[in-house]
Amino acid sequence: MNDTALELSAPPALAKNGVRVVALGGLGEVGRNMTVVEYEGRLLIIDCGVLFPEDHPGVDLILPDFEYIKDRLDDIEAIVLTHGHEDHIGAVPYLLRMKSDIPLIGSTLTLALIEAKLKEHRIRPYTMAVKEGQREQIGPFDCEFVAVNHSIPDALAVFVRTGGGTILGTGDFKMDQLPLDGRITDLRAFARLGEEGVDLFLTDSTNAEVPGFTTPEKDIAPAIERVFERAERRIIVACFSSHVHRVQQVLDAAELYGRKVAMVGRSMVRNMTIAADLGYLKVPDNVLVDVKKLDQLEDDKVVLICTGSQGEPMAALARMANRDHRIDVGPGDTILMASSLIPGNENAVYGLINGLMRLGANVVHKGNAMVHVSGHASAGELLYCYNIVKPKNVMPIHGEWRHLVANGKLAAATGVPAEQVLLAENGVVVDLVDGKAAITGAVPVGYVYVDGSLVGTTDEDMLKDRRVLRDEGFITITVVRNASTGEIVAGPDIRTRGFAEGDEVFERIRPKIEQALADARGKGITDTHQLQQVIRRTVGGFVGGKLRRRPMIIPIVLNA
């Protein structure tokens, strides 16, 4: 298999009649999915999602790096959205801020979800709704859409025909043979496209390490019903705000056990209202109630559906665990976490579970009950797809590096030549020329952070400072000196935050600072910045040696 272990240079000009593929996100990570396809100077974007940060203090979202396309916005024919999950549509508003009339193409539910999001950004998009079996000419790209099954309705794969070759992108998919909505992955279409010829197969890698087949959604209904049967007080269900299938199962169980359901959280209410209005969510009569009316109901008649299954600090469930929400979780409450762990979120999720259990709640999650199944194809399903499609070249997408490697090995096991299985990272350029795909270079890509209302202004140095403040604390040292003589007239005044040690520990460093400044004065050092550096080195050496800490040190030298 080809990989990107070596440093790559900028790619050459695209060969005549060649097709170029560049992922700006989604490779080596679970999220930020975005792939750019180029042919005859025109661009087609497949998905444009966000990544939810794990260890990025103060950062709300992480976007794909649009630098590669920012000077070519007029070349973009459209953005094809495979489905409505945030990791595939969440960055669309930020790209449309740069050019608002880029057409969006997707299924009815997908477009409804992104249109609601864009409304909050005051953007009115150009959209084209498509469905499985439909074929559209989009500039030089002939796109055919194929039904695939996922953990959200109306997901689509896309087959892109160009004069330089064909590309089949699965999006996120699995092969549930008994899906709740009856809409299976169209393997007959995959086979037909395979007969036509798939030059490059972009395949979902998220579950490539998992042997066998992904469990059908319907198999978890009994586990959910057992939760309802045993719950003593309220049931609080946490899942993704776009997981229509899971919400449907909860609504059905609530009707069966005579409970009322309230939706909690703006995104949950918005998305489920859209799904119900479009007919994707069947709401039983007299089951839904407004969250404000819960106080009028007995606890054992209440179900709440909220966000926060990934431990997001500002989501409803985390705020309940921190007692920062109108819903006061306590003994007898049952928390049903009906989502799988996104890699990288483990610490946050387990911390949330521990916090809820400290409050006396019974927490049911995938680790102790079968209350969630994945939305992604496991290894057995991927093998089926490779044998059906018989692609000439394969580029695993959507997953951490271990997932990409596992997926590549599956492709090779089915007979795809090892040299035609391309393991790429974000920014790596893959060119398809005369039926053969090869890595030809790389373009610069990085993380783009959404920090409050700011986009792209936060950088790694700033995040490093925030982590230091969070983990190591900080020390300020203020010194006032005589501007004429250089002698200290006040201080050093030492203030600390985030240290368990008392003030008396830091009194031991005061003479060292005074001596270091005296030595500097003796050497003729009078520049304020240089004196601050003297203080920083002195304090840093003491704290590192005695306390084994590396705090942020802020020296202040004032002239009197």
C-alpha positions in Angstrom: 0.0 0.0 0.0 1.1 3.5 -0.8 1.2 5.8 2.2 2.4 9.4 3.0 5.2 8.7 5.4 7.6 10.9 3.4 7.5 14.6 3.1 5.7 15.6 -0.1 6.3 18.6 -2.3 3.7 20.7 -4.1 1.9 18.7 -6.8 2.7 19.3 -10.5 0.1 20.7 -12.9 -2.7 18.2 -13.3 -2.2 16.1 -16.4 -4.4 16.6 -19.4 -7.7 14.7 -18.9 -6.6 13.8 -15.3 -8.8 13.9 -12.2 -7.4 15.3 -8.9 -8.7 14.4 -5.5 -7.7 16.3 -2.3 -9.1 15.7 1.1 -9.1 18.8 3.2 -10.4 16.9 6.2 -11.7 13.5 7.3 -8.4 11.6 6.9 -6.6 10.6 10.1 -9.6 11.8 12.2 -13.3 11.2 12.7 -14.9 14.4 11.5 -14.2 17.4 9.3 -15.1 15.4 6.2 -14.4 17.3 3.0 -13.1 16.1 -0.4 -12.3 18.3 -3.4 -12.5 16.7 -6.9 -11.0 18.6 -9.8 -11.5 18.1 -13.5 -10.9 20.4 -16.4 -10.2 23.3 -14.1 -13.6 22.9 -12.3 -14.1 21.7 -8.7 -16.7 19.5 -7.0 -16.8 19.4 -3.2 -18.1 16.3 -1.5 -19.2 17.1 2.1 -18.0 20.0 4.3 -18.1 19.0 8.0 -16.7 20.0 11.4 -14.7 18.2 14.0 -15.6 18.5 17.7 -12.6 19.4 19.8 -11.3 17.2 22.6 -8.3 19.0 24.0 -8.6 22.5 22.6 -9.6 24.8 25.4 -12.0 27.5 24.4 -12.5 26.1 20.9 -16.1 25.3 19.8 -15.5 23.7 16.4 -12.6 22.8 14.1 -13.1 23.4 10.4 -11.4 22.1 7.3 -8.7 24.4 5.9 -10.2 26.3 3.0 -6.9 27.8 2.0 -6.5 25.4 -1.0 -9.7 26.6 -2.6 -10.1 30.2 -1.3 -8.7 31.7 -4.6 -10.8 29.3 -6.7 -14.3 29.8 -5.3 -15.6 30.7 -8.8 -14.4 27.3 -10.0 -16.6 25.4 -7.6 -19.6 23.8 -9.4 -21.4 22.6 -6.2 -21.1 21.0 -2.8 -22.5 17.5 -2.7 -23.7 16.6 0.8 -23.9 12.8 1.4 -26.0 13.1 4.6 -27.0 15.4 7.4 -24.6 14.7 10.2 -22.5 17.7 11.6 -19.2 16.1 10.6 -20.4 16.3 7.0 -22.4 19.5 6.8 -21.4 21.6 9.8 -18.7 23.7 8.0 -21.0 24.6 5.1 -22.0 28.0 6.7 -18.3 29.0 7.0 -17.6 28.2 3.4 -20.7 30.0 2.1 -19.6 33.1 4.1 -16.8 33.2 1.5 -19.2 32.8 -1.5 -22.9 32.4 -0.7 -24.1 31.2 -4.1 -22.2 27.9 -4.3 -25.0 25.4 -5.0 -25.8 22.7 -2.4 -26.9 19.3 -3.6 -28.3 16.6 -1.3 -31.3 14.6 -0.3 -34.5 16.3 1.1 -33.7 15.7 4.8 -30.0 16.7 4.4 -30.9 20.0 2.7 -33.6 20.7 5.3 -31.1 20.3 8.1 -28.4 22.5 6.5 -31.0 25.2 5.4 -32.1 25.5 9.1 -28.5 25.9 10.1 -27.8 28.5 7.4 -30.9 30.4 8.4 -29.1 31.1 11.8 -26.2 32.4 9.8 -28.5 34.6 7.6 -27.5 32.8 4.5 -30.1 31.7 1.9 -28.5 29.0 -0.2 -29.0 27.7 -3.7 -30.1 24.1 -3.3 -30.9 21.1 -5.5 -32.7 18.2 -3.9 -31.8 14.8 -5.3 -32.7 11.2 -4.5 -31.4 7.7 -5.1 -31.3 6.8 -8.8 -31.1 10.4 -9.9 -28.4 11.5 -12.3 -27.4 15.2 -12.8 -24.8 16.9 -15.0 -23.0 19.4 -12.8 -20.5 21.2 -15.0 -18.1 18.6 -16.3 -19.1 16.2 -13.5 -21.9 13.6 -14.2 -23.2 12.7 -10.8 -25.4 9.7 -10.0 -26.8 9.2 -6.5 -27.1 5.9 -4.7 -29.1 5.0 -1.6 -27.0 3.9 1.4 -28.1 3.0 4.9 -26.7 5.0 7.8 -27.7 6.2 11.3 -29.6 9.1 9.7 -32.3 8.8 7.0 -31.8 9.8 3.4 -28.0 9.2 3.1 -26.5 8.9 -0.3 -23.4 7.7 -2.0 -22.3 9.6 -5.1 -20.8 8.2 -8.4 -18.9 10.9 -10.3 -18.3 10.3 -14.0 -15.7 12.5 -15.8 -13.9 12.3 -19.1 -10.8 11.4 -17.1 -12.3 8.6 -14.9 -14.9 7.6 -12.4 -15.1 8.0 -8.7 -17.5 6.3 -6.3 -17.7 7.9 -2.8 -19.7 5.9 -0.2 -20.2 8.7 2.3 -20.9 7.1 5.7 -22.7 3.8 5.2 -23.5 0.4 6.5 -25.4 -2.6 5.1 -28.3 -3.1 7.6 -30.6 -5.6 5.9 -33.6 -4.8 8.1 -33.4 -1.0 8.6 -36.1 0.8 10.6 -37.1 2.9 7.5 -36.9 0.0 5.1 -34.2 1.8 3.0 -31.3 -0.5 2.4 -27.9 0.2 0.8 -28.4 -0.3 -2.9 -25.9 -3.1 -3.6 -27.5 -3.7 -7.0 -26.5 -0.2 -8.0 -23.0 -0.7 -6.6 -22.7 -3.9 -8.7 -24.0 -2.0 -11.8 -21.5 0.8 -11.3 -18.8 -1.8 -10.8 -19.6 -3.4 -14.1 -19.3 0.1 -15.7 -16.0 0.6 -14.0 -15.0 2.3 -10.8 -11.6 3.9 -11.2 -11.3 5.2 -7.7 -13.3 4.0 -4.7 -13.5 6.3 -1.7 -14.8 4.1 1.2 -15.9 4.7 4.7 -13.2 3.4 7.1 -14.7 4.1 10.6 -15.5 0.4 11.4 -12.8 -1.3 9.3 -11.2 -2.7 12.4 -14.4 -4.3 13.5 -14.9 -7.9 12.3 -18.1 -9.2 10.9 -21.2 -7.2 10.3 -22.7 -4.2 12.1 -25.7 -5.1 14.3 -29.1 -4.2 12.8 -30.8 -1.2 14.3 -33.9 -3.2 15.2 -31.9 -5.5 17.5 -31.5 -2.7 20.1 -35.3 -2.2 20.5 -35.6 -4.9 23.2 -32.7 -3.3 25.2 -34.4 0.1 25.1 -37.7 -1.4 26.2 -35.9 -3.1 29.1 -34.7 0.4 30.2 -38.2 1.7 30.1 -39.5 -1.4 32.0 -37.0 -1.1 34.8 -36.8 2.7 35.2 -38.1 4.0 38.6 -38.3 7.7 37.8 -37.4 9.8 34.8 -35.6 8.5 31.8 -33.2 10.9 30.1 -32.0 9.8 26.7 -28.8 11.4 25.2 -28.1 11.0 21.5 -27.0 13.0 18.5 -29.5 15.7 17.6 -29.8 14.2 14.1 -30.2 10.6 15.1 -33.8 10.2 13.8 -33.8 6.4 14.1 -32.9 6.4 17.7 -35.4 9.1 18.6 -38.1 7.1 16.8 -37.3 4.0 18.9 -37.5 6.1 22.1 -40.9 7.6 21.0 -42.2 4.1 20.3 -41.1 2.8 23.7 -42.6 5.8 25.5 -45.9 5.2 23.8 -45.7 1.5 24.8 -45.0 2.3 28.5 -47.3 5.3 28.8 -44.7 8.0 29.2 -44.6 11.5 27.8 -41.5 12.8 25.9 -40.0 16.3 26.0 -37.1 17.4 23.7 -34.4 19.3 25.4 -31.9 21.6 23.5 -32.3 23.9 20.5 -30.6 21.6 17.9 -32.6 18.6 19.1 -36.0 20.4 18.9 -35.1 21.9 15.5 -33.9 18.7 13.8 -36.7 16.5 15.1 -39.3 19.1 14.1 -37.8 19.1 10.6 -37.7 15.2 10.5 -41.3 15.0 11.7 -42.6 17.7 9.2 -40.9 15.8 6.3 -42.3 12.4 7.4 -39.0 10.8 8.5 -40.1 10.8 12.1 -43.4 9.3 13.1 -44.6 10.9 16.3 -47.3 8.9 18.2 -50.3 10.9 19.2 -50.3 12.7 22.6 -46.7 11.6 23.4 -44.8 14.9 23.0 -45.0 17.6 25.6 -43.3 20.9 26.1 -40.4 20.7 28.5 -41.9 23.5 30.6 -44.8 21.3 31.5 -42.8 18.5 33.0 -43.4 19.7 36.5 -47.1 18.8 36.1 -46.2 15.1 35.4 -45.1 12.3 37.8 -41.4 11.4 37.4 -42.2 7.8 36.3 -44.2 9.2 33.4 -41.4 11.4 32.0 -38.8 10.9 29.2 -36.4 13.6 28.1 -34.4 13.4 24.9 -31.3 15.7 24.8 -27.9 16.2 23.3 -24.6 15.5 25.0 -23.8 11.8 24.4 -20.2 12.7 23.6 -19.5 14.6 26.8 -19.7 18.1 25.1 -19.3 20.6 28.0 -22.1 22.9 26.8 -24.6 20.2 25.9 -27.7 19.6 28.0 -26.5 16.3 29.6 -23.1 17.8 30.8 -24.9 20.8 32.3 -27.2 18.4 34.1 -24.2 16.5 35.5 -22.7 19.8 36.7 -26.1 21.0 38.2 -26.2 23.8 35.7 -29.5 22.9 34.1 -33.2 23.2 35.1 -33.4 19.4 35.0 -32.1 18.3 38.4 -30.7 14.7 38.0 -30.8 12.6 41.2 -31.3 9.1 42.6 -33.7 6.9 40.7 -33.2 8.7 37.4 -32.1 6.6 34.5 -29.7 8.1 31.9 -29.7 6.3 28.6 -26.6 7.2 26.5 -27.7 6.0 23.1 -24.6 6.8 21.0 -21.3 5.1 20.4 -18.0 6.8 21.4 -16.4 8.9 18.8 -12.6 8.2 19.0 -11.0 11.0 21.0 -14.0 11.6 23.2 -13.4 8.8 25.6 -12.2 10.8 28.6 -15.0 13.3 28.3 -17.7 10.6 28.0 -16.4 8.6 30.9 -16.0 11.7 33.0 -19.7 12.5 32.3 -20.8 9.0 33.2 -18.9 9.2 36.5 -20.4 12.6 37.3 -24.0 11.4 36.6 -23.5 8.3 38.8 -22.2 10.5 41.7 -25.6 12.2 41.6 -27.2 8.8 42.1 -28.4 8.2 38.5 -28.4 4.8 36.8 -26.4 5.2 33.6 -27.1 2.8 30.8 -24.5 3.0 27.9 -23.1 0.9 25.2 -20.5 -0.5 27.6 -23.1 -2.2 29.8 -26.1 -2.7 27.6 -26.9 -3.0 23.9 -28.4 0.4 23.5 -26.6 1.6 20.4 -25.3 0.2 17.2 -22.9 1.8 14.8 -23.9 3.6 11.6 -20.8 2.3 9.8 -19.9 -0.8 7.8 -17.8 -3.3 9.6 -15.0 -5.4 7.9 -17.4 -8.1 6.5 -19.6 -5.5 4.8 -16.6 -3.7 3.4 -15.3 -6.9 1.9 -18.7 -7.5 0.3 -18.5 -4.0 -1.3 -15.0 -4.5 -2.6 -16.0 -7.8 -4.2 -19.1 -6.3 -5.7 -17.6 -3.0 -7.0 -14.2 -4.4 -8.0 -12.5 -1.0 -8.1 -9.2 -0.4 -9.9 -7.9 2.0 -7.2 -9.0 2.5 -3.6 -8.5 5.5 -1.2 -9.9 4.8 2.3 -11.6 7.9 3.8 -13.4 8.8 7.0 -11.3 7.6 9.9 -8.2 7.7 12.0 -5.0 6.4 10.6 -5.6 2.9 12.1 -9.0 2.8 10.4 -7.5 3.8 7.1 -4.8 1.1 7.3 -7.3 -1.6 8.2 -9.6 -0.6 5.4 -6.7 -0.6 2.9 -5.8 -4.1 4.0 -9.3 -5.3 3.3 -9.2 -3.8 -0.2 -5.9 -5.6 -0.8 -7.2 -8.9 0.5 -10.0 -8.8 -2.2 -7.5 -8.4 -5.0 -6.9 -4.7 -5.4 -3.2 -4.4 -6.2 -1.4 -3.2 -3.1 0.2 -0.3 -5.0 -3.3 0.9 -6.0 -4.5 1.2 -2.4 -3.6 4.8 -1.5 -3.4 5.8 2.2 -3.5 9.5 2.3 -3.6 12.3 4.9 -5.4 15.6 4.7 -3.8 17.7 2.0 -2.3 14.8 0.1 -3.0 15.1 -3.7 -4.1 12.0 -5.5 -4.3 12.2 -9.3 -6.2 9.7 -11.4 -4.7 9.5 -14.9 -5.4 6.8 -17.5 -7.2 4.6 -14.9 -4.3 4.7 -12.4 -4.3 6.7 -9.2 -1.1 7.9 -7.6 0.0 10.3 -4.9 1.6 13.3 -6.7 2.2 15.8 -3.9 0.6 17.7 -1.1 -0.9 21.1 -0.3 -0.7 22.8 3.1 -3.6 22.1 5.4 -4.2 22.8 9.1 -6.8 23.2 11.7 -9.1 26.2 11.5 -10.6 27.0 14.9 -14.0 28.5 15.7 -13.5 30.3 19.0 -16.6 32.0 20.1 -17.5 34.5 17.3 -14.0 34.4 15.8 -12.9 32.0 13.0 -9.3 31.3 12.2 -7.7 33.7 14.7 -6.9 31.1 17.4 -3.6 29.2 16.7 -1.6 26.4 18.3 0.5 28.9 20.4 -2.6 30.3 21.9 -4.0 26.9 22.7 -0.7 25.9 24.2 -0.9 28.9 26.5 -4.5 27.9 27.5 -3.4 24.3 28.3 -0.5 25.7 30.4 -2.9 27.9 32.3 -5.3 25.0 32.8 -2.8 22.4 33.8 0.1 24.2 35.3 -1.2 27.5 36.7 0.5 30.9 36.4 2.8 33.2 38.4 3.1 37.0 38.1 6.1 38.8 39.5 5.9 42.6 39.7 9.0 44.7 40.3 9.3 48.5 40.4 12.7 50.0 39.9 14.3 53.5 39.9 14.6 54.5 36.3 17.8 56.5 37.0 19.7 54.1 39.3 18.1 50.8 38.3 17.7 49.9 42.0 14.5 48.0 43.1 12.2 50.3 45.0 9.2 47.9 45.3 8.7 44.2 45.0 9.3 41.6 43.9 5.5 41.1 44.5 4.7 37.4 43.7 1.1 36.3 42.9 0.1 32.7 42.0 -3.0 30.9 40.7 -3.5 27.2 40.4 -0.9 26.1 43.0 -1.5 23.9 46.0 1.6 25.2 47.7 1.2 28.1 50.1 2.7 31.6 49.8 5.6 30.7 52.1 7.1 28.4 49.3 7.3 31.3 46.9 8.9 33.6 49.6 12.0 31.4 49.1 12.4 32.6 45.6 12.2 36.4 46.4 15.9 36.7 47.4 16.9 34.8 44.2 15.0 37.3 42.0 16.6 40.2 43.9 20.1 38.8 43.4 19.5 38.0 39.7 18.3 41.6 39.1 21.3 43.0 41.0 23.7 40.8 38.9 22.0 42.1 35.8 22.3 45.7 36.9 26.0 45.1 37.6 26.4 43.9 34.0 24.8 47.1 32.7 21.5 45.5 31.7 18.8 48.2 31.8 16.4 47.1 29.0 13.0 46.2 30.5 12.4 43.2 28.3 15.8 41.7 29.1 15.1 42.2 32.9 11.8 40.4 32.5 13.6 37.5 30.8 16.0 37.4 33.8 13.1 37.1 36.2 11.4 34.5 34.0 14.5 32.3 33.9 15.0 32.6 37.7 11.5 31.8 38.6 11.2 29.0 35.9 14.3 27.3 37.2 13.1 27.4 40.8 9.5 26.1 40.1 10.7 23.5 37.6 13.4 22.2 40.0 11.5 22.4 43.3 7.9 21.9 42.3 8.2 20.0 39.1 5.9 22.4 37.4 6.0 24.5 34.2 3.6 27.3 34.8 3.0 30.4 32.7 5.3 33.0 34.2 4.4 36.7 33.7 7.2 39.1 34.8 6.3 42.8 35.0 9.1 45.5 35.4 7.9 49.0 36.0 10.0 52.2 36.1 9.4 54.8 38.8 
